[in-house]
Amino acid sequence: MHIIVGLIKYCVFMAFRTMNKILLVDDENLILYSLSATLKHDGSEVMAVSNGKDALSEIRRSPYDILFLDVNLPDANGLDLMKIVREISPSTRIVIMTAVDLNDGQMTYLHDNAGFFLPKPFDLEEVRSIVKRIGGPYSSPAYDA
């Protein structure tokens, strides 16, 4: 009986330890679908929205560990949203995604305020690698020891 209880406690611990709460913001449905499916498969809790208004509503409603944020949204500029998110939820780690070239000033701003830059198109393994580095047990110093 003690072994079963111990095993259940371990499984619950591991389930909560590895789960990241991730918000995806992009106006391209294929990107939202592929990122969402991949990250859910890997054990993350994922919410996907397609515009800046819904993204801010989600961030205000509930904290997120990681935010994947597109620069060009139909109702907002992702770089402007990044600044607002920093004020609302300073602990949320931000990954900026874009297919357009950013000027030097935008890149400096991005590097000063976002954790990562993910140029489109991207490979889903790049996304997994970023999530492992900035969220979950893979990012903790104790795990690397």
C-alpha positions in Angstrom: 0.0 0.0 0.0 2.8 2.4 0.8 4.4 1.8 -2.6 1.1 2.8 -4.3 0.7 5.9 -2.3 4.3 6.9 -3.0 3.9 6.3 -6.7 0.7 8.4 -6.8 2.4 11.2 -4.9 5.4 11.1 -7.3 3.1 11.1 -10.4 1.2 14.1 -9.1 4.4 15.9 -8.3 5.8 15.3 -11.8 2.6 16.4 -13.5 2.6 19.7 -11.7 6.3 20.2 -11.9 6.5 19.9 -15.7 3.4 21.8 -16.7 3.7 25.3 -18.1 0.8 27.6 -18.6 1.3 29.1 -22.1 -0.6 31.8 -24.0 -0.2 31.8 -27.8 -1.1 35.0 -29.7 -1.1 34.9 -33.5 -3.6 35.7 -36.2 -2.5 32.7 -38.3 -4.7 29.7 -37.4 -2.2 27.2 -38.7 0.5 28.5 -36.4 -1.9 28.5 -33.4 -3.0 25.0 -34.2 0.5 23.5 -34.6 1.9 25.3 -31.6 -1.1 24.4 -29.4 -1.0 20.7 -30.4 2.7 20.4 -29.9 2.8 22.1 -26.5 -0.3 20.3 -25.2 1.3 17.0 -26.3 4.4 17.9 -24.4 2.3 18.5 -21.2 1.7 22.2 -21.2 -1.6 23.9 -20.5 -2.2 26.1 -23.6 -4.6 28.9 -24.5 -4.6 30.4 -28.0 -6.0 33.7 -29.1 -5.8 35.6 -32.4 -5.7 39.2 -31.4 -4.2 41.7 -29.0 -7.5 42.5 -27.2 -8.1 38.8 -26.3 -4.4 38.4 -25.3 -4.6 41.3 -22.8 -7.9 39.9 -21.4 -6.3 36.5 -20.8 -3.2 38.0 -19.2 -5.4 40.2 -16.9 -7.6 37.2 -16.1 -4.9 34.6 -15.3 -1.1 34.6 -15.0 0.8 32.7 -17.7 4.3 31.3 -17.5 5.2 31.9 -21.1 3.7 34.1 -23.9 4.3 33.4 -27.6 3.5 36.7 -29.2 3.3 37.6 -32.9 4.4 41.1 -33.8 1.8 41.8 -36.5 -1.7 41.3 -35.1 -4.9 42.6 -36.7 -5.6 45.0 -33.9 -2.3 45.6 -32.3 1.5 45.7 -32.6 3.1 42.8 -30.6 6.0 45.0 -29.5 3.5 47.5 -27.9 1.6 44.6 -26.3 4.8 43.3 -24.9 5.3 46.5 -22.9 1.7 46.3 -21.5 2.2 42.6 -20.6 5.4 43.4 -18.7 3.4 45.9 -16.6 0.5 43.5 -16.0 2.5 40.3 -15.5 6.2 40.9 -15.0 7.0 37.2 -14.4 5.6 36.1 -17.7 8.4 35.1 -20.1 7.8 36.5 -23.6 8.8 34.9 -26.9 8.3 37.3 -29.9 7.5 35.7 -33.2 7.5 37.5 -36.6 8.1 36.9 -40.3 9.1 40.5 -41.0 12.5 42.1 -40.5 12.8 44.4 -37.5 14.9 47.5 -37.6 17.8 48.0 -35.2 15.7 50.0 -32.7 13.0 47.3 -32.6 15.6 44.6 -32.1 17.2 46.4 -29.2 13.8 47.0 -27.6 12.9 43.3 -28.2 16.2 42.0 -26.6 15.7 44.4 -23.6 12.1 43.3 -23.0 11.5 39.8 -24.3 13.2 36.6 -23.4 13.4 35.2 -26.9 13.0 36.0 -30.6 11.5 33.3 -32.8 11.7 34.2 -36.5 9.0 32.7 -38.8 9.0 30.2 -40.3 10.2 28.1 -37.4 10.6 24.5 -36.6 8.5 23.0 -33.8 11.7 21.7 -32.2 12.9 25.3 -31.8 9.7 26.0 -29.8 10.2 22.9 -27.7 13.8 24.0 -27.0 12.7 27.5 -25.9 10.1 26.1 -23.6 12.6 23.7 -22.0 15.0 26.6 -21.4 12.6 29.1 -20.0 9.9 27.0 -18.3 9.4 23.8 -16.4 12.1 21.8 -14.6 14.5 22.0 -17.4 15.2 25.7 -16.7 16.0 25.2 -13.0 19.7 25.1 -11.9 19.0 22.0 -9.8 18.0 20.1 -12.9 21.2 20.9 -14.7 23.4 19.8 -11.8 
